[in-house]
């Protein structure tokens, strides 16, 4: 894609912080995925991701801000089932008290994966 290459040429002269921030905002899936998984992407950029499709990718980055992660999990505890390393207490709570049988079963499978 010539537009993507032109964008990369312009970004090549920028500091890492700007480079990864811009890629995280990209409409191109490959760039966005790479930036949200990269350890150089600033935590504020990870926290600013507003597209729910990309939340899990950003939230699985170890540099994702803990306070934002806790707020999102408090608002939607089911996100814990999508995380690579969720808080075990939250998954246990979902396994015991999930609203539906499907949620409880999914939480039990996640616990099996983790142990």
C-alpha positions in Angstrom: 0.0 0.0 0.0 1.7 3.2 -1.2 -0.2 5.4 1.4 1.0 3.2 4.3 4.6 3.4 3.0 4.4 7.2 2.7 3.0 7.4 6.3 5.9 5.3 7.5 8.5 7.4 5.7 7.1 10.5 7.5 7.0 8.8 10.8 10.6 7.5 10.5 11.9 10.9 11.4 9.8 11.1 14.6 10.7 10.0 18.1 9.6 6.5 19.2 6.8 8.0 21.4 5.2 9.7 18.4 5.9 6.8 16.1 4.0 4.2 18.2 1.3 6.6 19.2 0.5 7.3 15.5 0.6 3.6 14.6 -1.8 2.9 17.4 -4.3 5.3 15.9 -3.9 3.9 12.4 -6.8 2.5 10.4 -4.5 -0.2 9.1 -5.0 -3.4 11.2 -1.4 -4.5 11.0 0.0 -1.2 12.2 -2.6 -0.9 15.0 -2.1 -4.4 16.2 1.7 -4.0 16.3 1.5 -0.8 18.2 -1.0 -2.0 20.8 1.2 -5.1 21.4 4.5 -3.2 21.5 6.4 -2.3 24.7 7.4 1.1 23.4 3.8 2.3 23.0 3.1 5.0 25.7 0.7 3.8 28.4 -1.6 6.8 27.8 -2.0 5.7 24.2 -3.0 2.2 25.3 -5.5 3.7 27.7 -7.0 6.0 25.1 -8.1 3.2 22.8 -11.8 3.6 22.6 -12.7 0.9 20.0 -14.0 -2.1 22.0 -12.7 -4.5 19.4 -9.1 -3.3 20.3 -9.6 -3.1 24.1 -8.4 -6.6 24.8 -5.3 -6.2 22.6 -4.4 -3.0 24.5 -5.4 -4.4 27.9 -3.1 -7.4 27.4 -0.1 -5.1 27.0 1.9 -5.2 30.3 2.3 -1.4 30.1 -1.5 -0.8 30.1 -2.2 1.5 33.1 -3.5 -0.6 36.1 -6.0 2.0 37.2 -7.7 2.1 33.8 -7.7 -1.7 33.7 -9.4 -1.9 37.1 -12.0 0.6 36.1 -12.8 -1.2 32.8 -13.0 -4.6 34.6 -15.3 -3.1 37.3 -17.6 -1.7 34.6 -17.5 -5.0 32.6 -16.1 -8.0 34.5 -16.6 -10.3 31.5 -13.5 -8.6 30.0 -11.4 -10.6 32.5 -12.2 -13.8 30.6 -10.5 -12.3 27.5 -7.3 -11.3 29.3 -4.1 -13.4 29.0 -3.3 -12.9 32.8 -6.6 -11.9 34.5 -7.0 -11.5 38.3 -7.8 -15.0 39.5 -10.2 -13.6 42.2 -12.3 -11.9 39.5 -12.5 -15.1 37.3 -13.4 -17.2 40.4 -16.1 -14.7 41.2 -17.5 -15.0 37.7 -17.4 -18.8 37.9 -19.4 -18.7 41.1 -21.7 -15.8 40.6 -21.9 -15.3 36.8 -25.3 -14.1 35.6 -25.8 -17.0 33.2 -24.7 -20.6 33.0 -22.7 -19.8 29.9 -20.7 -17.1 31.7 -20.0 -19.5 34.7 -18.9 -22.2 32.3 -16.6 -19.9 30.4 -15.1 -18.7 33.7 -14.5 -22.3 34.8 -12.7 -23.0 31.5 -10.6 -20.0 32.0 -9.7 -21.2 35.5 -8.7 -24.6 34.1 -6.5 -22.8 31.5 -4.8 -20.8 34.2 -4.1 -23.8 36.5 
